[in-house]
Amino acid sequence: MIDFLIIGGGIAGLSAGARLSEHGIVAVLEAEDALGYHASGRSAALFEEGYGPSSVVTLNRASAEFFFANDYLTPRGLMLLGSSAQSDQFAKDQTDLGMTEISLAEATARVPILNLDTVRYAALSEGAHDIDTDRVLQDFARTIRANGGSVLTRQRVSGIRKKGHWLVEAAEVFEARTLVNAAGAWVDEIATLAGMAPIGITPRRRSMARLPAPGGHDVKHWPMMLGAGESWYAKPDAGKLLVSPSEADPVAPQDAYADDMVLAEGLARYEEMVICPVTRVESNWAGLRSFSPDGTLVLGPDPTDPSFIWSAAQGGYGFQTAPAASRLVADLTLCQQPEISTDTVVALSPARFLK
């Protein structure tokens, strides 16, 4: 008998599994051939404490010590850019993210390709860091195995029923006392299979293009750039530049792919703010970020059956909240007092949707 059966081998499932593996036998089931195949493998991989709604920011701050203590972070910096038409949006974003406005001379000293005919405002956060997302995933998986648990791929769940305990049909039948739903874009489908009410999670596509380093520049130390209103972003990656239109288009759960028109529109918004045109796209892809109706995470036991645990709706915040979110999931699963504030626990509870 498995103590904690977790459906989903992305950051939500692996981090929760690592925490719970200290208290019982864990098995993680991933439908794909590899861990972190969908949203977790297509993350922007940035840690910025001020990014997200208030409950997310609380989780970010509670996660910082874990990331720094385990050397998962590398300084990156985040630069917010706005045009003359975006003054109000720029001011709001700057305040929300706790950024410091800088001169355009300072901005171009850091990113020499900025187009000063269109860029009118710039702000900077030095607190943004790259996350070594692959090492985070693998370390959580390693912890599960070290504690006697298992992490299994090619285990697409086809049926779930409860007969005193949970019976989950995948490549084989698994029996478990507690079921953790960490299936990303598929969490509502898993809930329905289990006879539980779905929450109304919406998967939203976000596309990405990999460009050669613009103008032959060494981009290694450039900050991530963010258009006001999150209208686009660009991030250095292995000597290249990743550019995203930052779209959030609702789609059905799927192996997502970039929409050519949406990608072209996003690249055009990026091009307006720089002096180097996009002449070649080396590759492109898309991922799904899953959101609850109020835009923040869903963590904890279902109010109708405490043996069914939600670890869902990570949106674009999955990696940066994972240390604290997984600790909260474990605390609530084990009926322990959470370290995080009661207000935040309530704000993240599935009970807010499943009354």
N, C-alpha and C positions, 0 to 999 in steps of 0.2 A: 504493500500500500504506500503510495506517494503522499507525503504530507502537503506539499504545495506544488500543484501542476500549473505551469505558466504557459499560456498560449501567446507566442510572439517572441522572436529572437532578435529584436531591435534593442535600442538603449533602454526603453521602458521595462521590457521583460527581463533583460539580463541584469540590470541594476537591482530590480526588486528581487530577482532570484538570488543574487549574491547576498543581499541583506537577510533574506529568509533562510538561506542555507546554513546560517549559524544556529537555527532553531529546529531543523527537521530536514527530511529528505526532499530535495527539489528536483523537478524535471522540467526543462524548458523545451517546448515544441516549436520549431520554426518550419514553415511550409516550404520555403525556398531551399536551394542548394547551399546557401551560405548565410551566415549571420549578418544582420544589419543590411539586408539587401535593398530594402525600399527606402523609406524616409531617412533612416539612420545612416545609410551609406551615401546619401546625397545632401548632407547637411552643409550649411555655410561654415560650421565649425568655429564659431566665435563665442567667446564668453564676455558679456558686457552686463555688469550688475544692474544697470538702470534700464535695460531693454525689456519691455513687456508691461502688462497691467500690474496692479499693486501686489496681488497674491503671487504672481510670477517673480516680481522683484524680491519679495520676501524669500522665496525659494532660491533665487540666484545668490542672495547674500549668505544664506545658510549653506550653500554649496561651495563657496569660495575657499574655505579652509581645506576641504578635501582635495580640490584641484591643485592648490598650491603645495600642500603637504606631499602630494604624490608626483609633483613635477610634470603635470599634464599640460601646463600653459606656457605659451611663448608670447612675449609682448608684441602687439600689433598696432594698436591705436585705431581710432575710428574718427573719420572726418566727415562732417555733415556739410553739404553744399546746397546753396539755393540761388535761384535767379532773382532778378528784380521783381518778377511777378509772384514770387513765392515768399515774400517777406513775412507774412503772417504765419504761414505754415512752418517756415524756418524757425521763427521765434518760439512757436509751440514745441517743435521737436527739440530744440536746444534746451528748453526748460525741462521737458519730460525726461530727457536723457542726461540731464545734469552736465551739459557740455560747456566749454569755455569758448566764447567767440574769439577768433584770431583774425589778423589782417590778411588780406589777399597775398601780400608779399610772403608772409609766413606760410600760407597754404601752398603757394607755388614752390617755395623752398623745399617742401616735403613731397609735393607731387608736381613735377615741372611741366606736365602736359595740360594743366588746367587752362581753359579758355577764358581769359579775363574780359572778353566781350560779353560773355553770358553769365559767368560766375560772379555774383555780387556779394554773397555772404558765405562765410566759412566758420565752422566751429570744430573743436577737437576734444576728444576724450583720450587720455593716455591710459585709461584703465581697461581698454579692450584687449583681449588676448586670443590668440589662436588656441584651439583645443586639439590635442592629439587624439582624435576621435577613435581611430582604429585601436590604439593602445588601451583606451578606456573600455571599449567593448571587449577586447580580448582579456583584459585583467578581470573584469566582472565574470566572464565565462570561466576563467581559470579559478577564481574563488569558488564558484559553484562546484566545479569538479574536485577541487582540493577538499571540500567539505562533504564529499561523498555523493554529490548530485550528478545529474547528467544534462547535457545540452545536445539536443538531437535535431538534425536538419531533415528535410524531405518528409515532414510530418504534417501534411495538410489535414486539418480537422474536418471530418465529414459528418460527425454526429456527436451529440452530447445529451446525456440524460442523467437523472439523479435517482438513485435507488438506495437511500440511506447515505451514500457517498456518490461522488461524481464518477461517471463512466464516460470516457472521451475516446471516440473512434478516430484514429488517424491511420498510419501504416500498420498499427496494432492498436489494441484497446488498452487504455491506461485507466487505472483506478486511483482516485485521489480524495483526500478529505477536504481540501480547499482548492478552488479554481481561481486563478488570477488571469483576468482578461487584459492582455497587453498587446492586442493584435493590430494596433495602428489603425489604418484606414478601414479595417475589417472588424472593429470592435462591436459595432451594432449587429453585424451578421453573426458573430460568435454569441452575443447575448441572446439573439433570437433562437439560435440552435439550442441554447441551454434552457429555453423556456422563460427567459427573463425579458423584461421590457427594455427596448432600446432607448438610448438617450436622445438621439438625433444628432449624431456626430457627422460633420460634413468634411470629407476629404477635399482639399484644395491644391491645385497644381501650382508648382513654382518651377520655372524653366531656368536653364543655365547655359551659357556659352563659354568655351575656353578660347581665349585669343592669344596670339603671340604677344610678347612684351611690346607695348606700344612704343614706336620710335626707336626700338632697340635699347631702351632704358633698362637698367637693373632695377627691378621692382621689389626686390627682396625686403627692403625696409620701408616701403610705402605703407601708409595706413589703409585700412579698408575705407572705401568711399561710399557714402550713402546720400542719395538724392532726397531733398526735402519731401516729406509726405511718403517716404519709402517708395518713391517712384522708380528707382533703380538702385542697384549697388554694384560695386566692383571690388574684388578682393585678390591680392596677389596670392599665387599658389604655384610652388615649384618652378619659379622663373617665368610663369605665364600670368595672365590676368583672367579671372573669372568674372563674367558680367551677367547680371540677372535683371530681367524686367520687373522683378518683385511682384508678379501677378499672384492672385489668390483666387483663381477661377474654380468653381465647384465642379467636380467630376465624380464619376462612380469609382469605387475602389478598383485599382488596376495597377499594372506595371506601367507607370506613367512615362510619357515621352513628350518632348518639347513641341509646342505649337509654333510652326514657322512664322506665322504672321505676328503672334504675340512676341516672339523672340526678336523679330525685326523691329517692332515698335519700341521695345525696351532698349535695344542697341542704339536706336535713333535718339532716345532720350539721353543716353550716356554720351553719344557723339556730340550732342549740343553743348556739353560742358567741358569738352577737351579739344585739343588742337590736332590730335592724331586720328584720322578716320579709321574705321574698321574696314580693313581690306581682306581679311581672311578669318574665318571661324574654323578652328582646328577640330572641334567636336562640340556636341551639345547633348543635353539630357534634361530630365525633369524628375522631380520628386513630389510626393504627396504630403502635405502638412494637414493634420486632422484637427478640426476645431469643434468645441462644444458650442451650444447656442449662445453662451455669454463670452466665448472667446478664451476661456482659461481652462486649466487642467481639471480632470475628473479623477480623484484619488480616494480609494477606500472601499469599504464593504457596501454592497447593495443593501438598501434599507429593508428589502423584503426577504433577503437571505444572506446573512453575514458570511457564509462560506463561498460567496461569489464576490470577488474583489475586482474593482475597476482600477486600471492604471492606464489612463486613456487621455486623448485630446491634448497631446503635447504641443500641437501647433508648431510654431517655429522655435520652441523653447526647450525641446527635449533634452539635448545634451547639457545645456547650461544649468538646468534644474535637476538633473538626474540624481546627484548625490543626496540632496535634501528630499526630493520627491520619493525616492525609493526608501529612504529612512522613514518617511511618514507612512507609506504603504505598509511597511513591515510593522511599525508601531500599531497601526490600526488593525491590521490582520491579527496581531498577537494580543490585542486588547491592552496594550501598554500606553502610558501617558505620552503623547507626542511632545517632542522638544519644541516644536513650532507653536505659535500662538493659536489659541482657540478660534479667534476670528478667521485666521487663515485656513484652519482645518475645516471650518464651516463653509468658507468660500470655495473650497475645492471638493467638497463632499458630493457624491452622486445623489444624495438625498435632495439636493436643490432642484433636481429635475424629476426624480422618481418618488413623488409624494403620493 
